[in-house]
Amino acid sequence: MTSLTLFTPAGALAKSANLTRAAKRLTKLGFDVAIDADALARDQRFAGDDATRLAAIHRIADAAPSIAMATRGGYGMTRLLDQLDWSRIAKSVEHGTRWVGYSDLTALQNGFIARQKGLSMWSGPLACDDFGRSDADGGVDEVTQDCFLEAMSGALEAVGFRAPSPEFDGLEARGRLWGGNLTVLCSLLGTPHWPKVKGGILFLEDINEHPYRVERQLLQLQQAGVMDAQAAVLLGDFSGAAKSPLDRGYGIKDAIAALRARTKTPVLTGLPFGHVRTKVCLPVGGTVELYVQGREAIVGWQSDPRLAHAAHHHEHGDDCALDCGLHH
Amino acid sequence: MTSLTLFTPAGALAKSANLTRAAKRLTKLGFDVAIDADALARDQRFAGDDATRLAAIHRIADAAPSIAMATRGGYGMTRLLDQLDWSRIAKSVEHGTRWVGYSDLTALQNGFIARQKGLSMWSGPLACDDFGRSDADGGVDEVTQDCFLEAMSGALEAVGFRAPSPEFDGLEARGRLWGGNLTVLCSLLGTPHWPKVKGGILFLEDINEHPYRVERQLLQLQQAGVMDAQAAVLLGDFSGAAKSPLDRGYGIKDAIAALRARTKTPVLTGLPFGHVRTKVCLPVGGTVELYVQGREAIVGWQSDPRLAHAAHHHEHGDDCALDCGLHH
């Protein structure tokens, strides 16, 4: 059985019910689920004070379960970055631990790959957000679940998505995949936690940020030389922000157009990732290949050879390949 | 008469009434007011497209009025930074033009001082926000007006404020003053528009940003080495954000405490600056001295010798000195 530990590195969980539900569902899916002792800790808006959350991460790194999955994001990871023992976390990854999450976890993932050239973490679901929802609240998204199972088993070697237009037909790019939540990523800029990836493939998403704020951050990355230095940029979901009467038609399309007008780097939209129900898993820090044929885009990578055996026997493998993309 | 040109470099003005009112009031205060041809331009949420706003700034730089005052902030300055002709703007400042504003103007001011070591701009009121309000909406704040008049005449040599506690009693610091709106300033980090000020006095304010977002940016500046490199940090107003039930008591005080726990640089609060009615004028890029006696803090600087004559004859000089601080 694949061991999976749930931990809460940033914001506190509002209700324990979602955690219980997530643990049950993940157990039913075949994982040997453990809940970290401080997963339900509370200190103001945080899941315990900094020392508590730091200790939890180090404890999990030392235990090195097959999967270390965050229960939720929120805010709190960047508070810990200066004190994290990155080599301790690296040992767990070398040992095979797959750290999974998104949103605030962007800080952990990118801070990690800033220091660890050959290692990666997984941008993917959060236990409570994606596996903890009651059935009345929509339950678990099937594509998200299947992709997660495939990624964790080692079977997932690619995700595919449909671009809104065929303008990038024929595009081929190869590089280190990095990024995640735009605001969290930008909060690392200028710090030692910033991964100075050149020739990479940068993916970005955000939630509840007005398009002008998204644009301001995209332009910051452009002005910082980050966009021009990438082989490609993949944009996921940017929704949730309230429109303003001042917008007069200005929206996320204009923000993306402002970026495209300033960089020659291909900026693709449509990546099924972000604070949305349906999200793929992506290896942050891994080397990926991007292919576009017509409107079909594929992000592919080599699966972990250590997990090849598991992959062959994973019952969800084929279904997910069709659901969340295409193997190549 | 002192020439004053109003221009709109970022967000479009929602109503022309506020501009008309501001122009009338500033005329009544003795300024020879001109309104830039594109001050009421509109392109989606912007005061005209990028080329229009860029041309306005360059046009004003070339005309070099005594005062170049922005009508409002919003979002839009960072779109222009890469294309601004900074030396053209520098010529106007050398010629005596005082560029005034705050909020989104933080990008112009700090981008400018990033390139111009000995020159400064003015962090101070925005025409429509501070002089355009109808009487029913509160009219003009007296302290803001008096400080503005003093600063523009050259009489203002210091602003004073009362710190919440006497913990910094005896503090003396000297350095280049810089900063402004926290979010706008952070959007320059990592770009060529970032002023790499060492040993400076950094002032910050923000509006409608939840304390956790303020904290994330303060910690980013800390992690980037910016906080430790300053002689002092002055915090203005950080209000306007809706509280969340997740906060459980967490607020701006905790955000400031998180910063203070991580830097030895004195972090003072209480600076009367930000998106509030009462705001002082501060020379962004100028060398200032900070003195604290008990709870009384004073930020002082040498007035512009070119304006010394005007200063002596300015009728508002003495009143404002008492209202918005203390001369030293």
Chai-1 contact restraints between the chains, C-beta under 6 A:
chainA,res_idxA,chainB,res_idxB,connection_type,confidence,min_distance_angstrom,max_distance_angstrom,comment,restraint_id
A,Q44,B,R248,contact,1.0,0.0,6.0,A-B,restraint_1
A,Q44,B,G249,contact,1.0,0.0,6.0,A-B,restraint_2
A,Q44,B,Y250,contact,1.0,0.0,6.0,A-B,restraint_3
A,R45,B,L246,contact,1.0,0.0,6.0,A-B,restraint_4
A,R45,B,D247,contact,1.0,0.0,6.0,A-B,restraint_5
A,R45,B,Y250,contact,1.0,0.0,6.0,A-B,restraint_6
A,Y75,B,Y212,contact,1.0,0.0,6.0,A-B,restraint_7
A,T78,B,R216,contact,1.0,0.0,6.0,A-B,restraint_8
A,T78,B,L219,contact,1.0,0.0,6.0,A-B,restraint_9
A,S187,B,R216,contact,1.0,0.0,6.0,A-B,restraint_10
A,S187,B,Q220,contact,1.0,0.0,6.0,A-B,restraint_11
A,L189,B,L189,contact,1.0,0.0,6.0,A-B,restraint_12
A,L189,B,G190,contact,1.0,0.0,6.0,A-B,restraint_13
A,G190,B,L189,contact,1.0,0.0,6.0,A-B,restraint_14
A,G190,B,G190,contact,1.0,0.0,6.0,A-B,restraint_15
A,G190,B,A224,contact,1.0,0.0,6.0,A-B,restraint_16
A,T191,B,Q223,contact,1.0,0.0,6.0,A-B,restraint_17
A,T191,B,A224,contact,1.0,0.0,6.0,A-B,restraint_18
A,Y212,B,Y75,contact,1.0,0.0,6.0,A-B,restraint_19
A,R216,B,T78,contact,1.0,0.0,6.0,A-B,restraint_20
A,R216,B,S187,contact,1.0,0.0,6.0,A-B,restraint_21
A,L219,B,T78,contact,1.0,0.0,6.0,A-B,restraint_22
A,Q220,B,S187,contact,1.0,0.0,6.0,A-B,restraint_23
A,Q223,B,T191,contact,1.0,0.0,6.0,A-B,restraint_24
A,A224,B,G190,contact,1.0,0.0,6.0,A-B,restraint_25
A,A224,B,T191,contact,1.0,0.0,6.0,A-B,restraint_26
A,L246,B,R45,contact,1.0,0.0,6.0,A-B,restraint_27
A,D247,B,R45,contact,1.0,0.0,6.0,A-B,restraint_28
A,R248,B,Q44,contact,1.0,0.0,6.0,A-B,restraint_29
A,G249,B,Q44,contact,1.0,0.0,6.0,A-B,restraint_30
A,Y250,B,Q44,contact,1.0,0.0,6.0,A-B,restraint_31
A,Y250,B,R45,contact,1.0,0.0,6.0,A-B,restraint_32
